[in-house]
């Protein structure tokens, strides 16, 4: 009987606590985050992926920020260029295709979309061929969180490679006048696997919440407690892999006042299970799926019409 009560308590209790935590930040419940934009429907982190996400009704668009050889802040996930570009064809003489060894001018010569058409022919489109890599500044202009209400979930990818990148990101946000309003949900979330980077961001911009990402596929009770201890020091929330997000783990995070955003949630059965487990938000490649599930389609503003009719097509 005691065991049954224990399980029931940890399944039901997190729901109330989680909503209280979310409300503290003026978040809608649950928080929906598009992983590299609508990356199921379009090449990840490209202009079409970003624009589709804005139209879908998502709360935030996640993007990975790195720095080029000539000091430009650019949105790109991998440390190497080979998976997502034709770098080997454009620069056959190079023996190293690490992102940080290329200038922005060189990156602009690459095709950042055709790989998607080849990998997913059922979702291929002619307009995906020859897409450009985007800078962080360009993404801010596309998403425009002040006017669209869609926030920026900025992940610092391998920040140890780029000295002072946190400061540069904050300076760009200030230059673009992307400030927080205590009456609204945060316009910026920071994500990272690096506790040190999150700590620096907390010092530079404490008003924007931070999420510590975890990469492990398994989590014992003691390991989870260790992650929570670390999260409490550097962030306001934790982002575990979806199958690690068991209700007793979520409940433990909630009792410490931390929100929980599992990743990457791409199937309806995952949403149903994690909703039952009282997750506070979801990071997904398929924002349209989550928005339909939670009936969160955003009314299309006049400004989004500037994106063109192609963003509304199937």
N, C-alpha and C positions, 0 to 999 in steps of 0.2 A: 504493500500500500504506500509506504514511504517513497519507494522508487517511482511509482506512478505519479505521485504528487510532485516529486522532483522534476520529472520530465514535463509535466503539464505546466509547472511554474516557469520553467526556462523556455517553453514554447510561447506562452501567452504574455508573460511579463515584459519581454523586450519591446513589444508593440507599443505600449503606452510610453515607455521611457524613450524609445527612438523618436516618436513624434514630438515629444517635449524638446528633445535635443535639436531636431530639425527646425522647429518653430523658433528657437532662439536665434537662428540665422535668417529667418524670414524665407526659408526655402519652401517651395511647393513640395508636397509629399506624394509619392517619392520623387527624388531628384533623378532626372534622366540625362545621361551624358553620352553624346555621340563620339565613339572611339575613332579618332582620325577622320571625323566627319561621317557621312553616310557611306562608310567604306565597304559595305556589302553591295551597294548599288553603283558605286563609282570608284575610280582609283583613289586610294587612301591619301588624305591630306591635300588633295587637289582642289581647284576652284569649284568644279561640279560637286564634289563631295561636301564642301563647306556650304554651298548654296542650298543643296538639297536638305541639309541638316537644319538650316535656318527655317526653311519652309515647313519642315516636318512637325515643328512644335516642341523641339527638344529644349532642355534648360541650359545645357552647356555643350560646347564642342571641344573635345580633347585634341591637343596638338603637341607634338614633340619638338622641342626647340634645341637646335645645335648651332654652332658658329662655323662659318666658312674660313678658309685660309686667310682671306682678306678682311675678316672681322664682321661679316654680315650675319644677322640672326635669321636662320632659315628653318622652315618646318620640314623635318625629315626624321623618320624613325630609326632606320638601320645605321650602323656605324660604317657599313660598306654600301656602295652604290649598285652592286651587280644585280640584286633581286628586283629592284624597282625601276631601273633605267637601262639604257643601251650604252652605258659608259665604256664597256669593252670594245664596242664597235666604233664609237666616236673617238676614243683615245686608246687605240690598240697598242701604242708604244709604252703606256704606263704599266708599271709592275706593281702598283699599289692603288687600290680603288677605295681607300678609306675616305669617308665624307670630308673630314677635316683637312684633307690635303688638296682640296679643290677650291678654286675661287668661285664667287657667284657668277661671274661671266662664263666660266667653264661649265658650271651647272646649268646655265640657261641654254646651252647647246644640246642638252640631253632630252630625250623623249621619256616623259614621266607617266605616260598613260597606256601605251600600246601593250605593255605587259599584262594589264588587266583584261584587255580584249582576248589575248591569247590564253590566259588562265581561266577565264569565265566567258566562253563564247555565247552562252545564253543571256548574258547581261551586257554584251559588247555593244559599243556605239562608235560610230565614225568620229564623233567629236572628242572621244577620249584619246585619239592618236595625237601625239606631239604636244601633250600638256606640259606646262612649265612647273618647275618647283617654285613654291611660294615663300616669300619672306614673312616673318612674323608681322611686320608692318602691313603687308598686303592682306593678310588674314584678318587683322584688326579692322581694316577698312571694309572687307567683305562682310564680316559678322556684325560689326558696329554695335556692340552691346548696349550702348546708351539708347539707341533708337529702336533696335529690334527686340531688346529684352533677352536676347540669347547671350549667355555668359561665355567667358574664355576659361577653359580648363587647361592650364599651361603645365605640361610635364617637362621637367628638365632632364634631358636624356644625356646620361654619362657626364654630369656637370663637373666631375673631377678633371675632365679633359680641357675645360674652358675656364680659365681663371676669371673671376669677377663677372661671370655671365649673369648671375642673379641681379647684380647692380645694373647691368645694361638693360635687362628686361624691365626692371622697375622704372628706369629712366625713360624707356620708350612708352610705357603705359602712362606715365605722367605727361610726356610730350603730347600724347594723343588724348589727354584729359579723360582717361578711363579711371575714375575715382569711385570709391565706395560711397553708398548712401545708406545710412543706418536705418532708413525706413524701408529699404528694398532688400531683396536677396543679393548676395555678393555678386558683383560683376566678374570677379576673377577668383578662380580656385587654382592653387598650386599643387602639383603632384610630383612625387619623385620616389625612387627607391633609395635615395641618399638622405639619411637623417641630417648630415652636415649641411647639405644644400637647403633643406627645409628650415633648419635653424637660422641660416643666414637670411632667408626670405622672411622669416618671422621678425627678425630685427629690422629689416628694411621696409616691410609693409605688413605690419601686424594685423591690420584690419581685414585682410583677405585670408580666408581659411586655407589650411594646408591638409593634404592627404598623404599619408605614408603608404606606399605600395609595398606589398610583400610578394615574393616570387616563388615561394616554396609550394610544392604540390601536396605536402602533408603538414599537419600541425598537431603536435601533442599538446596536452593541456599546459605543460610547462613552457613549451616554445611559444604558444599563443600568449601566455602571461608575459613572457619576455618581450614580445612584439608590442603588447599593450603598454608595458612600462616605457619602452622607447617612444612609442607614439605620444604618450602623455607629455613627454619632454619637448617634442618638436612639432606636433601637429594637432589638429582638432578632429581628425578622422583617420580611419584605416581602410585600405583597399586590398582585400584578399582575393585570391583566385576563387571563382564561384564555388567550386566543390569543397573548398575549405570553410565556407560560410555556414557552418552548422549553428543551430539556434542557441546552444549553450555558449558558443564563441561570441555570437552577436550580442547575447545577453550580457556577457562579461564586459564587452566594449561599452555597451549602453550604461552599465552601472558606474563606469568611469567617466561618463559624459561625452563619449566619443561616438560619432556617427560612422556607419559602415556602408561602403559602396563597393560591392563585389564586381569583378571583371572576369572575362568578357562574356556578357549574357546575351546570347543570340537566338534562343529557342523559347517557344511559349511555355514548354514544360518547366524550363529553368525559372522563368518569371513566376509561375504559379508556386513552385516550391519555395523560392526565396521570399516571396510575399508572405507565405505561411510562416517562414522563419523570421520575418520582421526585418528584412534588409531595408535600409533607409533610402537607397538609391541604386542605380544600375549603370554600369559602363557597357555600352553595346556598339556593335558594328551596324545594327539594324534599328535606328531610331524610329522609323516608321512603324515597325512592329510593336515596339514598346508604347509608343504614343497611341496606337490603336487599342492596345490592351488596356491602357489606363484612361482611354477617352480623353486625351490631352492635346488633340489637334489644335494648333494655334491659328487664330484668325489672321488672315494674310493682310499685312499692312500695305499702305500705298508704296512704301519704299521697296518692299520685296518685289514689286512688279518690275522694278528696274532690272531685275536679274534676267528677265526674258521668259518667253513662253516655254522654252525647253525644260525649265526646272520643274514644270508641272506634269510633264509627260511620264508615262509608265516605263 
